Amino acid sequence: MTAHRPRFHAAYGADEAVISIDSLAVLHGRLPARAQGLVIEWASRRQSELREAWARAKRLEPPGKIDPLD
């Protein structure tokens, strides 16, 4: 996994995955199928917000909050 690739972490119970913001591919870890599907759906709707949060985090600023799936 490339350290500089825009990504986010998603957790469900004891499972965790690291997901690419650009491709929405799982880079590391795993989630149950249903949870992963919901995370990918959420991320696809919020991709621009995720990119902005990533840019803020890279500047060592708080990334902010992103609304949940509707």
VOLO-836270 format. One record per residue: residue number from 0; residue in one letter; x, y, z of N, C-alpha, C in turn. Coordinates in Angstrom, 1 decimal, padded with zeros to 4 digits. Layout:
% residues N
+-------+-------+--------+--------+--------+--------+--------+--------+--------+--------+--------+
: torse : kolti :    npx :    npy :    npz :   capx :   capy :   capz :    cpx :    cpy :    cpz :
+-------+-------+--------+--------+--------+--------+--------+--------+--------+--------+--------+
:   NUM :     A :      X :      Y :      Z :      X :      Y :      Z :      X :      Y :      Z :
...
+-------+-------+--------+--------+--------+--------+--------+--------+--------+--------+--------+
END
This chain:
% residues 70
+-------+-------+--------+--------+--------+--------+--------+--------+--------+--------+--------+
: torse : kolti :    npx :    npy :    npz :   capx :   capy :   capz :    cpx :    cpy :    cpz :
+-------+-------+--------+--------+--------+--------+--------+--------+--------+--------+--------+
:     0 :     M :  000.8 : -001.2 :  000.0 :  000.0 :  000.0 :  000.0 :  000.9 :  001.2 :  000.0 :
:     1 :     T :  000.6 :  002.2 : -000.9 :  001.3 :  003.4 : -001.0 :  000.9 :  004.4 :  000.1 :
:     2 :     A :  001.8 :  004.9 :  000.9 :  001.4 :  005.8 :  002.0 :  000.7 :  007.1 :  001.6 :
:     3 :     H :  001.0 :  007.5 :  000.4 :  000.4 :  008.8 : -000.1 : -000.8 :  008.7 : -000.9 :
:     4 :     R : -001.3 :  007.5 : -001.1 : -002.6 :  007.3 : -001.8 : -003.8 :  007.8 : -001.0 :
:     5 :     P : -004.6 :  008.6 : -001.6 : -005.8 :  009.1 : -000.9 : -006.7 :  007.9 : -000.5 :
:     6 :     R : -007.0 :  007.8 :  000.8 : -007.7 :  006.6 :  001.3 : -008.4 :  007.0 :  002.6 :
:     7 :     F : -009.3 :  006.1 :  003.0 : -010.0 :  006.2 :  004.3 : -010.2 :  004.9 :  004.9 :
:     8 :     H : -010.4 :  004.8 :  006.2 : -010.6 :  003.6 :  006.9 : -012.0 :  003.4 :  007.3 :
:     9 :     A : -012.5 :  002.2 :  007.1 : -013.9 :  001.9 :  007.5 : -013.9 :  000.7 :  008.4 :
:    10 :     A : -014.7 :  000.8 :  009.5 : -014.7 : -000.3 :  010.5 : -016.1 : -000.8 :  010.7 :
:    11 :     Y : -016.3 : -002.1 :  010.9 : -017.6 : -002.7 :  011.2 : -017.3 : -003.8 :  012.2 :
:    12 :     G : -017.7 : -003.6 :  013.4 : -017.4 : -004.6 :  014.4 : -015.9 : -004.7 :  014.6 :
:    13 :     A : -015.4 : -005.9 :  014.5 : -013.9 : -006.2 :  014.6 : -013.2 : -006.1 :  013.3 :
:    14 :     D : -013.9 : -005.9 :  012.2 : -013.3 : -005.8 :  010.9 : -013.0 : -004.4 :  010.5 :
:    15 :     E : -012.0 : -004.2 :  009.7 : -011.6 : -002.9 :  009.2 : -011.0 : -003.1 :  007.8 :
:    16 :     A : -011.2 : -002.0 :  007.0 : -010.7 : -002.0 :  005.7 : -010.2 : -000.6 :  005.4 :
:    17 :     V : -009.2 : -000.5 :  004.5 : -008.6 :  000.7 :  004.0 : -009.1 :  000.8 :  002.6 :
:    18 :     I : -009.7 :  001.9 :  002.2 : -010.3 :  002.0 :  000.9 : -009.8 :  003.2 :  000.1 :
:    19 :     S : -009.5 :  003.0 : -001.1 : -009.0 :  004.1 : -002.0 : -010.1 :  005.1 : -002.3 :
:    20 :     I : -009.8 :  006.4 : -002.1 : -010.8 :  007.4 : -002.4 : -011.1 :  007.5 : -003.9 :
:    21 :     D : -010.0 :  007.3 : -004.7 : -010.1 :  007.5 : -006.1 : -010.8 :  006.3 : -006.8 :
:    22 :     S : -010.4 :  005.1 : -006.5 : -011.0 :  003.9 : -007.2 : -012.0 :  003.2 : -006.4 :
:    23 :     L : -012.1 :  003.5 : -005.1 : -013.1 :  002.8 : -004.2 : -012.7 :  001.3 : -004.0 :
:    24 :     A : -011.5 :  001.0 : -004.3 : -011.1 : -000.4 : -004.1 : -010.6 : -000.6 : -002.7 :
:    25 :     V : -010.7 : -001.8 : -002.2 : -010.2 : -002.1 : -000.9 : -008.7 : -002.3 : -001.0 :
:    26 :     L : -007.9 : -001.5 : -000.3 : -006.5 : -001.6 : -000.4 : -005.9 : -002.6 :  000.6 :
:    27 :     H : -006.6 : -002.7 :  001.7 : -006.1 : -003.5 :  002.8 : -007.2 : -003.9 :  003.7 :
:    28 :     G : -007.2 : -005.1 :  004.3 : -008.2 : -005.5 :  005.2 : -009.5 : -006.0 :  004.5 :
:    29 :     R : -010.6 : -006.1 :  005.3 : -011.8 : -006.6 :  004.8 : -013.0 : -006.2 :  005.7 :
:    30 :     L : -014.1 : -006.2 :  005.0 : -015.4 : -006.0 :  005.7 : -016.4 : -007.0 :  005.3 :
:    31 :     P : -017.4 : -007.4 :  006.1 : -018.4 : -008.3 :  005.6 : -019.0 : -007.7 :  004.3 :
:    32 :     A : -019.5 : -008.5 :  003.4 : -020.0 : -008.1 :  002.1 : -021.0 : -007.0 :  002.2 :
:    33 :     R : -022.0 : -007.2 :  003.0 : -023.1 : -006.1 :  003.1 : -022.5 : -004.8 :  003.6 :
:    34 :     A : -021.7 : -004.8 :  004.6 : -021.1 : -003.6 :  005.1 : -020.2 : -003.0 :  004.1 :
:    35 :     Q : -019.4 : -003.8 :  003.4 : -018.5 : -003.2 :  002.3 : -019.4 : -002.6 :  001.2 :
:    36 :     G : -020.5 : -003.2 :  000.8 : -021.3 : -002.6 : -000.2 : -021.9 : -001.3 :  000.3 :
:    37 :     L : -022.3 : -001.2 :  001.5 : -022.8 :  000.1 :  002.0 : -021.7 :  001.2 :  002.1 :
:    38 :     V : -020.5 :  000.8 :  002.5 : -019.4 :  001.7 :  002.6 : -019.1 :  002.2 :  001.2 :
:    39 :     I : -019.0 :  001.4 :  000.2 : -018.7 :  001.8 : -001.2 : -019.8 :  002.7 : -001.8 :
:    40 :     E : -021.1 :  002.4 : -001.5 : -022.2 :  003.2 : -001.9 : -022.0 :  004.6 : -001.3 :
:    41 :     W : -021.8 :  004.7 :  000.0 : -021.6 :  005.9 :  000.7 : -020.4 :  006.7 :  000.1 :
:    42 :     A : -019.3 :  006.0 : -000.1 : -018.1 :  006.7 : -000.6 : -018.3 :  007.2 : -002.0 :
:    43 :     S : -019.0 :  006.5 : -002.8 : -019.3 :  006.9 : -004.2 : -020.1 :  008.2 : -004.2 :
:    44 :     R : -021.0 :  008.3 : -003.3 : -021.8 :  009.6 : -003.2 : -021.1 :  010.7 : -002.6 :
:    45 :     R : -020.0 :  010.4 : -001.8 : -019.3 :  011.4 : -001.0 : -017.9 :  011.6 : -001.5 :
:    46 :     Q : -017.6 :  011.1 : -002.7 : -016.2 :  011.1 : -003.2 : -015.5 :  012.5 : -003.1 :
:    47 :     S : -016.2 :  013.5 : -003.6 : -015.6 :  014.8 : -003.6 : -015.3 :  015.3 : -002.1 :
:    48 :     E : -016.2 :  015.0 : -001.2 : -016.0 :  015.4 :  000.2 : -014.9 :  014.6 :  000.8 :
:    49 :     L : -014.7 :  013.3 :  000.4 : -013.6 :  012.6 :  000.9 : -012.3 :  013.1 :  000.4 :
:    50 :     R : -012.3 :  013.5 : -000.9 : -011.0 :  014.2 : -001.4 : -010.7 :  015.4 : -000.7 :
:    51 :     E : -011.7 :  016.3 : -000.4 : -011.4 :  017.5 :  000.4 : -010.9 :  017.2 :  001.8 :
:    52 :     A : -011.5 :  016.2 :  002.4 : -011.1 :  015.8 :  003.8 : -009.7 :  015.3 :  003.7 :
:    53 :     W : -009.3 :  014.5 :  002.7 : -008.0 :  014.0 :  002.6 : -007.0 :  015.2 :  002.4 :
:    54 :     A : -007.3 :  016.2 :  001.6 : -006.5 :  017.3 :  001.4 : -006.3 :  018.1 :  002.7 :
:    55 :     R : -007.3 :  018.3 :  003.5 : -007.2 :  018.9 :  004.8 : -006.3 :  018.1 :  005.7 :
:    56 :     A : -006.5 :  016.8 :  005.8 : -005.7 :  016.0 :  006.6 : -004.2 :  016.1 :  006.2 :
:    57 :     K : -003.9 :  016.1 :  004.9 : -002.5 :  016.2 :  004.5 : -001.9 :  017.5 :  004.9 :
:    58 :     R : -002.7 :  018.6 :  005.1 : -002.2 :  019.9 :  005.6 : -002.2 :  019.9 :  007.1 :
:    59 :     L : -002.5 :  018.7 :  007.8 : -002.5 :  018.6 :  009.2 : -003.6 :  019.4 :  009.9 :
:    60 :     E : -004.7 :  019.6 :  009.1 : -005.9 :  020.2 :  009.6 : -007.0 :  019.1 :  009.9 :
:    61 :     P : -007.9 :  019.4 :  010.8 : -009.0 :  018.4 :  011.0 : -009.7 :  018.1 :  009.7 :
:    62 :     P : -010.0 :  016.8 :  009.4 : -010.6 :  016.5 :  008.1 : -012.1 :  016.9 :  008.1 :
:    63 :     G : -012.7 :  017.1 :  009.2 : -014.1 :  017.4 :  009.2 : -015.0 :  016.2 :  009.2 :
:    64 :     K : -016.3 :  016.4 :  009.2 : -017.2 :  015.3 :  009.3 : -018.0 :  015.2 :  008.0 :
:    65 :     I : -018.2 :  014.0 :  007.6 : -019.0 :  013.7 :  006.3 : -020.2 :  013.0 :  006.7 :
:    66 :     D : -021.3 :  013.5 :  006.2 : -022.7 :  012.9 :  006.5 : -022.7 :  011.4 :  006.2 :
:    67 :     P : -023.5 :  010.7 :  006.9 : -023.7 :  009.3 :  006.7 : -024.6 :  009.0 :  005.4 :
:    68 :     L : -024.7 :  007.8 :  005.1 : -025.5 :  007.4 :  003.9 : -027.0 :  007.8 :  004.2 :
:    69 :     D : -027.6 :  008.3 :  003.2 : -029.1 :  008.7 :  003.4 : -029.9 :  007.5 :  003.3 :
+-------+-------+--------+--------+--------+--------+--------+--------+--------+--------+--------+
END
